[in-house]
Amino acid sequence: MRINFHIDRLVLEGIALTPKETRHLEKALCARLGTLLHSGSLPPPVRAGGAYSQLRASDIRLPAEGGTAGIGAQIAQSVYGGLERA
């Protein structure tokens, strides 16, 4: 199965990142979300296909450690959870 996932805009309130940190966060988010989507337990809305004009993800807590990689992984988990609720 092929999955194409595109995030047009990601709004992060209360986080100031450098361009380098933004790229690291993006890589971590994509890696974790890819793992979740390919795990075989796709939420029914994703299996049905289609596009979502908006997806509300739950709030995250900034990890004490892990930096942008930890933040990216938490965002991915939150987005995946939003897919289950969509």
Residue, then its C-alpha position, 0 to 999 in steps of 0.5 A: m500500500r502506498i501512502n502519500f501524506h502532505i502537511d501544508r502548514l503546521v502551527l506551533e505556538g510558543i516554540a521559537l526554532t532556528p531554520k536548522e532546528t525546524r529541519h530537524l523537527e521536520k525530519a523527526l516528525c516525518a520519520r515517526l509519522g511514517t513508522l506509525l502509518h506503516s505499522g499496519s494499524l491505519p485508522p479507518p479514515v486513512r484506509a478509506g482514502g481522501a483528503y482532509s482540509q484540516l486536522r486538529a491534533s492534540d496539545i503536546r508537552l515539550p520534552a525535558e530532553g530529546g530536543t527537536a527530535g523529541i518534539g517532532a516525534q510527539i507532534a507525529q503521535s498527536v497528528y496520528g491521533g488526530l487521524e483516528r478522530a477525523 
